[in-house]
Each structure stands twice: as C-alpha cells, then as structure tokens.
Amino acid sequence: MSVRSYSEVYRDVCRQSRLNGFKSGMLAGHFLTRDIGRICSAFFIRHGVIPNVITVYMILFGIAGSVLFALPNVWCKFIGYFCWIMWFSMDCSDGQVARYTRHFSKYGAEMDFMAHLIDHPCMIMSIWLTFLQMKVMEPIPLSAIFLAVMAMEMIMRNITAFNHYHSKMDSGKSAGSGPAHISSLRYVWRQVYLFPNFIVCFSWFIPLGYLLDAKWTIWVFLGWACLFVLGFIRGLFTVFSRIYPE
C-alpha cells in the first residue's frame, strides 16, 4: 500500500474543510488559524496523531499563551497571543483530523468541551492581569468586571454545548436557517461576541496598548464586553425557548 505524500494529504484536508463563503464557520477562522490548522492537520494525519492528542496540544497552547500573556513584558504578551493563535488552530485541527480519519468518540467531544473550560478562564485572568499592570482602572471595579465576564463565559460554554447537542437531534430544522441564508451583518453579530473570536480577532490590541501605554484599550474591551452581555442574554433566551416552547 503506497504512503500518501504530505501535499496530497494537505490538498484532501483543504477540499474537505472548504467553506461556502464568508458566512460559514467561525469568524476567527478567517484569520491565520484556518490555514495553520490545515497545515497542522496534514502533518498530524501523516504521522498518525489522533484527535484527542491534538486537543491536549490545544489545552497546552491555551495555558502557555495565558501564562506568557500575564507576564509584565510586552514581547511575552505578543508570544502569548501567538500561542492563542495556535490554540484556536489546534481547535480547528482536531475536528479536521477526526473527520479525515473517521476517528470519532464521545470522549473526544467531551474532551474538547473540557479544553475550553480550562483555557477560557486562564485567558480571561491573563487579560485581567495585563490591565492591572497597565493601571487602566481601579483594581476593584476592574476585577468585578472580569469576574462577571468569566462567570458568564462559563455559562455560555454550557449554552453552546446545549445548542450543539440539541441541533444534532433537531431533524426538523428548515433548510433556509443555515449560515449561508443570513445577512453578513447578522453573521458578524452572531460571531463577534463569542469569546474565541475575541481572543483571535481582537486581543492583539491589548499587548499593542501595553507597548504604547494606551490606557484607552480598556474601552475597546468594555465595548466587546457589552456585546458579550447581549449575546449572553440571547443565548439564555434560546435555551429557555427550547425548554419552554410556545
């Protein structure tokens, strides 16, 4: 049996993971993460790395990036942000490898959920520590804001899991409700408040603000946090509408 070359596997991964336009997939995937994920996926497939191991890499990149981001050194923060890019790339890659190799497991799905529960609080705390280092606000109100964001994000992870499992069981979903049939503005609104998208698409401005001593960067974060609260309310409404349908 012939061994397939890396380029052949990479082309297959690209064909398999091709998206139908801008409104498909996560907003963060439109950055470097999708391409990096495909490159890594082809490498993992060629070397027989199973999806659960890739999820472990995802956890480690998230933790390493958070530790580096929390250090009071601007270059460590930029390296930490790159680790977060790799974190999301691994999140893309484990699913790509699973689909390519047909190596699915319930444990793998639960492990992916656990990875986000581990990494997201670490990332939130590292951003909180960076803003404390920048002295953008009094420590107590700043800490209260980040505590609220962390609590809501943990609930959002459960809401996301609830909606995911519910959608898999929902065979009556109309064909016109998919992402290709919503407007670009609505797609962006549904995506921009999600925490992984904030980390990949917007958190780079924090080390930049640290470098420039730009204390206004806290207002950019607070602007996102307001959108996050609206998305959190929308998520709760979605859950309750499914539990108590009209």
N, C-alpha and C positions, 0 to 999 in steps of 0.2 A: 504493500500500500504506500503510495507516494505521500511525502510530507509537504503540505502546502506552505508556500513562502509567506513571509510577513506581509508583503504587498498584496497578495491575493486575499489573505485574511482581512487586512485593513479595508480593501475595497468591498468585501462582503459586509463588514461591520457598517460601513458608510451607507450601503444600499439598504441594509436592514433598519438602520436608525434614521433614515432620511425623513424629514418632517415636511408636512404640507403647508408651507408658507410661514409667515411671521407669527401667526396666532396659534401655532402648535407648540406644545411643550412649555417648559418653564422659561421665564424671561431671562434668568441667569444663563440659560443655555445659549443665548445669542451672543454671549461674550466668549472668551477663550475656552471656557470649560468644556463645551461640546467637542471642539477639535482635540483638546488634550485628552478628554475621556475616550475618544475613538482611538487615538494613538495608543493609549494605555490598554484599552480593551484588546486590541490586536496583539499587543505584547503578551498580555495575560493568557489569551487563548492559545497562542503559540507555545507558551511554557506551562500550560496545564494548571494555571492558578484558578481555583474555584471561587465563585462569587462571594461566599462567606468570608474568605480571606481578604478579598478586596474591601469588604465592609469594615473589617478590622483596620485596614490601611486608612479608610475614611475616618474612623474614630481617632486614630493616632495623629493624622494630619490636623484634625479639628482641635485636639488637645494641644499639640505642639504649636500650632498657629496662635492659639489663645494665650499660651504661656509667653511666647515671643511678643505678641501684641501688648501684653500687660507690662512688659519691662519699660522702664523710663529711658528708652533710647529709640530715636526715630528710625534708624535703619533696622533695628529688631522689629519694629512695628510694620515696616514695609515687607520684611521677610515673612512676618506672621500673616500679613494679608495674602502673600503668595501661597502660603500653606493653606489658607482658606480657599483659594482658587483650586488647589489640588484636592481639598476636601470635597468640594462640590463635583469636581471631575471624577473622583472615586465613586461618588454617589450616582453619577451617570453611568460609570463603567460597570459597576456590579450588576445593574439591570441589563446592560447590553450583553455582557458575558453570559448571564443566565439565559437570555433569550437565544443567543447563538448556540450555546452548548446544551440547551434544554435541561439545565441543572437547576430546577426549581425546588424549593422546600418551604414549608410553613415556618420552619425555624429561621430561614433566611429572611423572610418578610418581617418576622418579629425582631430579628437582629438589626435590620435596617431602621425599624421604629426606635429601638433602643439607642442606636447610634445618634439619632437626632436628640433624644432626651439627654444624652451625655454631653454632646458638643454644644448645643444651643445655649445652655446656662453658662458654660465656660466662655463662650464668645461674648455673651452679654456682660459678664463680670469683667472681662478684659477691656471692653469699651468703656465701662463704668470707671475702671481704674485709670484709663487714659484721660478721661475728662476730669477726674480728680487731680491728676498730675498737672493738667492744664489750668486748673482753678477757674473753670468757666462759670461756676455757680457754688453757692454754699453747699457743703457736704450733705447736710440732712435732706433738703428737698431733692437734690440730685440723686441721692441713694433711694429715696422714696419712689422717684420716677422709675428708676431701673428695677427696683423690686416689683413694682406693678407690671412693668413690661415683661419681666421674667415669669411672673405668675400667669399672665395672660398667654404668653407663648407656650407654656406647658399645657395649658388648657387647649390652645389652638392645635397642638400636636395631636391631642386626643380627638378633637373635632375632625382634623384631617384624616385620621385613621378611621373614624366612624363613617365619614363620607366615602372613603375609598372602599371599605367593605360593603357599604350599602349600595354603591354604584355597581359593584360586581354582581350583586344579587338582583339589581333592578333591570329586568329584561324589557320593561315597557317604556324605556326612555325613547323619546322621539328622535328621529334622525336629524331634525333641524336644531337640536340643542347642543351640538358639539362645538368645539372651539372655532372651527372654520366658519361657523354661521353667526358669530358675534362680531361686533364692530371692533376696530383696532383700539379705540378709546376704552371700551368696556374690557377688552382683554388686558390692557395695561393696568386698569383699575383693579381687576381681579388678581393681578400678579404683583404689583408694586409693594403692597403691604405685607406680603409673605416674607418671613424672616430670612430664608436662604437667599432670596432675591436682593434683599437689602445688603446682606453680607457681601455678595459677589459684585453687585452693580454699584453700590453706593458707599460702602465702608472705607474705600480707598481715600476718601476726602478727610478722614479722621487723622491718619498719620501725616497727610499733607498739611492739615491745620496745625498739627503738633509741630511740624517743621517750621511753619511760618508764624507760629504763635497767634493763630487766628481763632480767637475765642468765639467768633460768630458760628463756628462749626456746630456748636451745641444746638443752635436754632434749626440747622438742617436736620439733625437727629430728631429734635422735638417735632418738626414738621412731619417727618416719617412716622413718628410715634402717634400723632393724631390720626393719620391714615390707618395705622395699625389698629387703633381702638375702633374705628369704624368697621374695619374688616373683621375684627373680633366680634362685634355686635352682629354683623351679617352672618358670621359663622354660627353663633348661638341661635339666631333666628332660623337658619337652615336646619339645624339639629331639631329644634322644637317643632318645626313644621313637618318633619318626618315622623317624629314621635306622636304628635297630635295632629294628624291630617284633618283637613276640613271635611 
